[in-house]
Amino acid sequence: MFKFKQSGFSLVELMVTVAIIGILGSLAAPSYRAWIQNTKVRTAAESILNGIQKARTEALMRNVPVRFTLGANSAWTVGCVTVVADLNADGVDDCPATIETRSNNEGNTSAAIISPTPGGATQAVFNNLGVKSTAVANQLTQVAVNFTGADRNLNITLGTGGTVRLCDPNANVSDPRRC
């Protein structure tokens, strides 16, 4: 008689493994959901921050005033305050009305809750030195970004000297990321 040695898993062992994986998955799901929401907040906030920094950089490079305009949700547009035509005959305006734009559908941030300060402010204008222009009233000083269900919100602060900073209003008092 030949004896065969069995190898593999029994049905009971397989069911216990599947049950353990299911329990671990159910424990991880809330953390994963919170991570996704926090990532969306960060994506929307960084997009707005990048747009503001783009406006400041373009003002310095072009040596003209450039406007950052905050649109619906996390959409934005960067463009020259005064359009300068094609002076060097290369077929492109030297300072167009729209330098760069971003839709709120990019990066899955269309549901972002954007709260500008002061209320109703939608723009920041940087002069040719990269400083916020004092000639324009009701400019953005802060933009708060959040999502429904997210346990985190981020703020973008705009200083009068042209400094732009992404900060966390809920960080510990000693944390340098705190607003």
N, C-alpha and C positions, 0 to 999 in steps of 0.2 A: 504494500500500500504506500502510496505517495502522500506526503503531508504538504499541503499548500499553505504558505504563510500569507496572510491577508495584509494588504497595505492600503492606506487611504483613510478616509474619515467615515465615521458612522453617521447616520442621519441625526442622531441625538447630538453629537459633537458639532455638526454643521448648524443645527438649530440654535444651540447655545451661542455659537459665534455670531450668528445673524442677530440674535437678541441683544448681545453685548454691543454690537455695532449700532443697532437701532437706539439703544439707550444713550450711548455716547453722542450720536447724532442729534437726538432731541435735547441734550444738554448744551450742545454747541450752537444750535440754531439761533437763540436770542443774541448771543455774542456776535454771531455772523451778521445778523440783521443790523445791529447797532454799528458794527464796523462799516457796513455798506452805507448807512446813513451818514456817518461821520466822514467817510470818503467823499460823498457827494457835497457836503458842506465845504470841505477843504478844496475840492475841485472848483466850485463856484467862486469861493473867496480868492483862490489863486488866479483865476481867470480875470477877475476884476482888478486885482493887484497888478497883474501883467499889463492890462490895458492902461492903467494909470501910469505905470512906469514907462510904457511905450510912448504915451503922450509927452511925458517929461523929456525923454530921450530925443524924440523928434523935434521938440522945441529947441533943445540945445544944438542938435545937428543942423537944423535948417535956419537957425538964428531968427525965428519968427514965433509969434504966439500960436500955440497949439491947444486945441480943446479936447478933453475927454468927456464923452456924453454917455451916461448910464441909461440903458434902455430897460425894457420889460425884463423882469427876472434878472438873469445875469448877462444879458446882452449889452454890448457897448460898441461905441464908435470913436475913433480917433481921427481928427481932421484939423486942418489949418483954420484959424479964425478968419483970416483974409486969404482968399485964394490967389496964388501967384501963378500966372500963366507960364508957358514954356519959354523961358528967356534964353536958354542955351540951345534951342532948336534940336532937342533929342527926341521930340515927339511925346514927352510926358510933362504934365504940369509940374513946375518946381515945388509947389506947395498946394496939393489938391484938397478939395473939401472933405474927402474921405481918404485917409491914408490906410487905415486898417479897420475892419469891422469884425465883430464876433456875434454870431447868432446865439440865442439862449438854448437852442437845441443841441449845440455842441457840448459834448461831455456829459450828457444826461442831466443837465442842470436846469431844465425848464420849469421845475416845480420849486425852485429856490425862493425863499422869502427874503427879500432885500429891503432893508430899512435904512434909507439915507438920513444923515444929519447934516444940516437942518432939514426938517421935513419938507418934502417937495423939491429939494435940490436935486439936480440931475447932471450937473457938469462941474468940471474943474478946468481952469485955464492956466497954462504955464507960459510964462514969458520966455524970451530968448535966453535967459539965464537959468532956466529950469526952476524958477521960483513961482509959486502961485501968484497970479496977477491980482493986484489990489483994485484994478479998474472994473472988475466984474463982481456984481453983488450976488449973494445967495449961492455961494459955491459949496461943494461938498467938503465937509471936514471929517466925516466918518461914514462908513458903510457897514452895517451889521448884516451878516449872512447866516441864515438858518434854514432848516427844512422841517416840515411837520413830522414829528416822531423822532427827530434827532435829539440826542442828549448833549449835543455840543453846538455852540455857535462861535463864529469868529468875526472879528472886526478888522476893517482896514481903516487906518487913521491917516489923514493927510495934514501934515504940518504946514505952517505958513511959509517956511523956508523951502518947501518943495519936497520935504522928506515924506516917504510913504512907508507904512509899517503894517504888517499883518500880525494881529495879536489875539490872545485868548482872554476874554473878560472873566472867565471862570477859573483861571489858573490860580495856584497858591500865591499868596502875597509875596513870597520871596522868589517866585519863578520869573525869570526875565521875559518870558512870553506873555506875561500879564499886561493888560491895557492900563 
